[in-house]
Amino acid sequence: MNFFLNIFSVINLLLPVLVYGQLPIDVGRGAVVIRMDYISLDGDTSIFQNSRYELAENIVQRRAAGEPLVVTSEGEGISLTAYVAEPEYDIDTKNQTVYVRKIEGYNGQDTVILKDFSFDIFYRSALMNVDQKTEVDTTSSAVVERFGMQFKTGRFRHDQNELWSDFLYTNEAMPMSSPLTLLVHGFSGFIAELDLLVDNAGVSNGKIKAIITDIK
């Protein structure tokens, strides 16, 4: 698998999918670490995001969680290794703007409109196609324990012609909202994990698994 090809093409394939949500003005207070894995049809797993989101009322700060990701691509007798720097920026959900702190291609201290900011997967998606309906099924009785809590299992899809995607959630009151919940329009629970099917012109191209690995 050409990792460098997939790591960037998968983001572009997700953009038409991540357009369901409703942007909250008050995101609560706390912090979550989100890891995003790309899982190919062959079962190969590649981490392409590991970020910490600090939430305080209408401000969301995205920072790197831990050391920079190291990725390697091999093919035709050539092996390439690179460090992937996590974008760092602050989102103002009230004004729907982004203060860029560290992203290649941006000047320091740039302020941009959130809806036009392609580096953000979660909060930007909540401003696009907000009238699109999402079908949610929470009838399953299966539970999974995370962070000393019981999380229920659910599934969602954006239309009847689409395959179901799984997620883990709780309806217990939390001090902060989950960025993952923004990807399931109309759902109010705290989502701790979800799958996103990657589709390229109607052809399945694996999936993204987004996981909250830490809550503060």
C-alpha positions as CSV (number, residue, x, y, z in Angstrom):
1,M,0.0,0.0,0.0
2,N,1.3,3.4,-1.0
3,F,0.8,5.1,2.4
4,F,1.5,8.6,1.2
5,L,-1.1,8.3,-1.6
6,N,-3.7,7.0,0.8
7,I,-3.0,9.3,3.7
8,F,-4.0,12.4,1.6
9,S,-6.4,10.9,-0.9
10,V,-8.6,9.5,1.9
11,I,-9.2,13.0,3.3
12,N,-10.4,14.2,-0.1
13,L,-12.7,11.1,-0.3
14,L,-14.2,11.9,3.1
15,L,-15.1,15.5,2.3
16,P,-18.3,14.7,0.5
17,V,-19.3,12.4,3.4
18,L,-18.5,14.6,6.4
19,V,-21.3,17.1,5.8
20,Y,-23.8,16.2,8.5
21,G,-24.1,18.0,11.8
22,Q,-25.1,21.1,13.7
23,L,-22.4,23.4,15.2
24,P,-22.9,24.0,18.9
25,I,-21.9,27.5,20.2
26,D,-21.1,26.1,23.7
27,V,-18.9,23.0,23.5
28,G,-18.6,22.6,27.3
29,R,-15.3,22.3,29.2
30,G,-12.8,19.5,29.1
31,A,-10.4,17.7,26.7
32,V,-10.5,14.7,24.5
33,V,-7.8,12.9,22.4
34,I,-8.9,11.6,19.1
35,R,-7.0,9.1,17.0
36,M,-8.1,8.4,13.4
37,D,-7.1,5.2,11.6
38,Y,-7.5,4.4,7.9
39,I,-8.3,0.8,7.4
40,S,-7.9,-0.5,3.9
41,L,-9.9,-3.2,2.2
42,D,-6.9,-5.5,2.8
43,G,-7.2,-4.8,6.6
44,D,-4.0,-2.7,6.7
45,T,-4.3,0.0,9.4
46,S,-2.6,3.4,9.2
47,I,-2.8,6.2,11.9
48,F,-3.2,9.6,10.2
49,Q,-4.4,11.7,13.1
50,N,-3.7,11.8,16.8
51,S,-4.9,15.2,18.2
52,R,-5.9,16.7,21.5
53,Y,-9.0,18.9,21.5
54,E,-9.2,21.4,24.4
55,L,-12.8,22.6,24.8
56,A,-13.8,25.7,26.7
57,E,-17.3,27.2,26.0
58,N,-17.0,28.6,22.4
59,I,-13.3,27.9,21.9
60,V,-11.8,24.6,20.7
61,Q,-8.0,24.3,20.6
62,R,-6.6,21.5,18.5
63,R,-3.0,20.4,19.4
64,A,-0.8,17.4,18.7
65,A,-1.1,14.5,21.1
66,G,2.3,13.1,21.8
67,E,5.2,12.9,19.3
68,P,4.7,13.5,15.5
69,L,3.4,10.6,13.6
70,V,6.0,8.6,11.7
71,V,4.9,7.2,8.3
72,T,6.8,4.9,5.9
73,S,6.1,4.2,2.3
74,E,7.8,1.3,0.4
75,G,7.7,0.4,-3.2
76,E,9.9,-0.3,-6.2
77,G,12.9,-0.8,-4.0
78,I,12.5,2.6,-2.4
79,S,11.7,3.3,1.3
80,L,10.6,6.7,2.4
81,T,10.1,7.8,6.0
82,A,8.5,11.2,7.0
83,Y,7.2,12.9,10.1
84,V,3.6,14.1,9.9
85,A,3.0,17.3,11.9
86,E,-0.5,17.7,13.4
87,P,-2.2,21.0,12.4
88,E,-2.6,23.3,15.4
89,Y,-5.4,25.9,15.5
90,D,-8.2,27.4,17.6
91,I,-11.8,27.3,16.5
92,D,-14.3,30.0,17.7
93,T,-17.7,28.3,17.4
94,K,-19.6,31.5,18.2
95,N,-18.0,33.5,15.4
96,Q,-17.3,30.4,13.2
97,T,-13.7,31.4,12.6
98,V,-10.3,29.6,12.9
99,Y,-7.1,31.1,14.3
100,V,-4.3,29.2,12.7
101,R,-1.2,28.6,14.9
102,K,0.8,26.0,13.0
103,I,0.0,24.7,9.6
104,E,2.3,24.4,6.6
105,G,1.2,26.9,3.9
106,Y,-0.4,29.3,6.4
107,N,1.3,32.4,7.8
108,G,1.4,32.6,11.5
109,Q,-1.6,34.1,13.2
110,D,-3.9,33.8,10.2
111,T,-7.6,34.0,10.9
112,V,-9.9,32.2,8.4
113,I,-13.6,31.3,8.0
114,L,-14.4,27.9,9.5
115,K,-16.5,26.8,6.6
116,D,-13.6,27.3,4.2
117,F,-11.1,25.6,6.5
118,S,-10.4,22.2,5.0
119,F,-8.0,21.0,7.7
120,D,-10.8,20.5,10.2
121,I,-12.9,17.4,9.8
122,F,-15.4,17.7,12.6
123,Y,-16.5,21.3,13.2
124,R,-16.4,22.4,9.6
125,S,-18.7,19.5,8.6
126,A,-21.3,20.8,11.0
127,L,-21.8,23.9,8.8
128,M,-22.4,22.1,5.6
129,N,-25.7,20.6,4.3
130,V,-27.3,21.0,7.8
131,D,-30.7,20.0,6.4
132,Q,-29.4,16.6,5.3
133,K,-31.1,13.9,7.4
134,T,-29.2,11.0,9.1
135,E,-30.9,7.7,10.0
136,V,-29.8,6.5,13.4
137,D,-30.5,3.1,14.9
138,T,-29.9,2.7,18.7
139,T,-32.0,-0.4,19.3
140,S,-28.9,-2.6,20.0
141,S,-28.5,-3.7,23.7
142,A,-24.8,-4.4,23.3
143,V,-22.5,-2.3,25.5
144,V,-18.7,-1.6,25.6
145,E,-16.8,-0.3,28.7
146,R,-14.5,2.7,28.1
147,F,-13.0,5.1,30.7
148,G,-14.9,3.3,33.5
149,M,-18.2,4.0,31.7
150,Q,-20.7,1.9,29.8
151,F,-21.1,2.9,26.1
152,K,-23.9,1.6,24.0
153,T,-23.6,0.6,20.4
154,G,-25.5,2.2,17.5
155,R,-25.3,2.6,13.8
156,F,-26.1,5.4,11.3
157,R,-26.4,6.0,7.6
158,H,-27.1,9.1,5.5
159,D,-29.6,7.5,3.1
160,Q,-31.2,4.1,2.5
161,N,-28.8,3.2,-0.3
162,E,-25.8,3.5,2.0
163,L,-24.3,0.8,4.2
164,W,-24.7,1.2,8.0
165,S,-21.7,2.6,10.0
166,D,-21.2,1.7,13.7
167,F,-20.6,4.0,16.6
168,L,-20.3,3.9,20.4
169,Y,-22.1,6.5,22.5
170,T,-23.5,7.4,25.9
171,N,-26.4,9.5,26.9
172,E,-24.9,10.3,30.3
173,A,-24.2,14.0,31.0
174,M,-20.6,14.9,30.1
175,P,-18.8,18.2,30.9
176,M,-17.9,18.6,27.2
177,S,-19.4,17.7,23.8
178,S,-17.8,15.1,21.5
179,P,-16.4,16.3,18.2
180,L,-17.4,12.9,16.8
181,T,-21.1,13.6,17.5
182,L,-21.0,16.4,14.8
183,L,-20.7,13.7,12.1
184,V,-24.1,12.2,13.0
185,H,-26.6,15.0,12.3
186,G,-29.5,15.3,14.8
187,F,-27.9,12.9,17.4
188,S,-27.4,14.4,20.9
189,G,-25.4,11.6,22.7
190,F,-21.7,11.7,23.4
191,I,-20.0,9.6,20.7
192,A,-16.7,8.0,21.7
193,E,-16.0,6.0,18.5
194,L,-17.4,5.7,15.0
195,D,-16.7,4.3,11.6
196,L,-16.9,6.3,8.4
197,L,-17.0,4.4,5.1
198,V,-14.7,5.7,2.4
199,D,-16.3,5.7,-1.0
200,N,-14.7,6.6,-4.3
201,A,-17.2,7.1,-7.1
202,G,-19.4,4.4,-5.7
203,V,-16.5,2.0,-5.1
204,S,-15.6,1.1,-1.5
205,N,-12.1,2.1,-0.4
206,G,-11.9,1.0,3.2
207,K,-13.0,3.0,6.2
208,I,-11.9,5.5,8.8
209,K,-12.2,4.6,12.5
210,A,-12.3,7.7,14.7
211,I,-11.7,6.9,18.4
212,I,-11.6,9.0,21.5
213,T,-8.6,7.5,23.4
214,D,-8.6,9.8,26.4
215,I,-11.0,12.1,28.2
216,K,-10.0,14.8,30.7
